[in-house]
């Protein structure tokens, strides 16, 4: 079962239910995946959001990244962060 402890975070209190559904789906699909497999999942989630004229806020993105990287080693987290920065600086 996907970890939904992020939903208890005050920053998530007023999240649009459509975004929350995409967020929960992404976290569920991402469990146990390598960094290389996470990137396509993130891109897919972003496309779903865009198709509904939605986007994650900075707070929502931070919580998502926290959830996706919480079981990663420091080396994996650093690699993920590097890839994320490359993706956002297009």
C-alpha positions as CSV (number, residue, x, y, z in Angstrom):
1,X,0.0,0.0,0.0
2,X,1.3,3.5,-0.8
3,X,2.4,5.7,2.0
4,X,-0.1,8.5,2.3
5,X,1.3,10.1,5.4
6,X,1.9,13.2,3.3
7,X,-1.9,13.8,3.4
8,X,-1.5,14.7,7.1
9,X,0.9,17.5,6.2
10,X,-0.7,21.0,6.7
11,X,0.6,22.1,3.3
12,X,-1.6,19.5,1.7
13,X,-4.8,20.5,3.5
14,X,-6.4,22.4,0.6
15,X,-5.0,20.4,-2.4
16,X,-7.4,20.0,-5.3
17,X,-8.7,16.5,-5.2
18,X,-7.7,15.9,-8.8
19,X,-4.1,16.8,-7.9
20,X,-4.2,14.6,-4.8
21,X,-5.4,11.6,-6.9
22,X,-2.5,12.1,-9.4
23,X,-0.1,12.5,-6.5
24,X,-1.2,9.4,-4.7
25,X,-1.1,7.4,-8.0
26,X,2.4,8.6,-8.6
27,X,3.6,7.7,-5.2
28,X,2.0,4.2,-5.5
29,X,3.6,3.6,-8.9
30,X,7.0,4.9,-7.8
31,X,7.4,2.5,-4.8
32,X,10.5,0.4,-5.3
33,X,11.4,2.0,-8.6
34,X,14.9,3.0,-9.5
35,X,15.7,6.7,-10.3
36,X,15.7,5.9,-14.0
37,X,12.1,4.6,-13.7
38,X,10.9,7.5,-11.6
39,X,11.7,10.2,-14.3
40,X,9.1,8.8,-16.8
41,X,6.5,8.5,-14.0
42,X,7.1,12.2,-13.1
43,X,6.8,13.2,-16.7
44,X,3.5,11.2,-17.0
45,X,2.1,12.8,-13.8
46,X,3.0,16.2,-15.1
47,X,1.2,15.5,-18.4
48,X,-1.9,14.4,-16.5
49,X,-1.8,17.6,-14.5
50,X,-1.4,19.7,-17.7
51,X,-4.2,18.0,-19.4
52,X,-6.4,19.2,-16.6
53,X,-4.9,22.7,-16.5
54,X,-3.3,21.9,-13.2
55,X,0.2,22.0,-11.7
56,X,1.8,21.2,-8.4
57,X,2.7,24.1,-6.2
58,X,6.1,24.4,-4.7
59,X,4.9,22.9,-1.4
60,X,3.2,20.0,-3.2
61,X,6.4,19.4,-5.2
62,X,8.5,19.4,-2.1
63,X,6.3,16.9,-0.3
64,X,6.2,14.7,-3.4
65,X,10.0,14.6,-3.7
66,X,10.2,13.9,0.0
67,X,7.9,10.9,-0.4
68,X,9.7,9.7,-3.5
69,X,13.2,9.9,-2.0
70,X,12.6,9.0,1.6
71,X,14.0,5.4,1.2
72,X,16.9,6.4,-1.1
73,X,20.5,6.4,-0.1
74,X,22.2,9.8,0.0
75,X,23.9,9.1,-3.3
76,X,20.6,8.2,-4.9
77,X,19.0,11.4,-3.5
78,X,21.8,13.5,-4.9
79,X,21.4,11.9,-8.3
80,X,17.6,12.4,-8.2
81,X,18.0,16.0,-7.3
82,X,20.5,16.6,-10.1
83,X,18.2,15.0,-12.6
84,X,15.3,17.1,-11.3
85,X,17.2,20.3,-11.6
86,X,18.1,19.4,-15.2
87,X,14.5,18.7,-16.0
88,X,13.3,22.1,-14.5
89,X,16.0,24.1,-16.3
90,X,14.9,23.2,-19.8
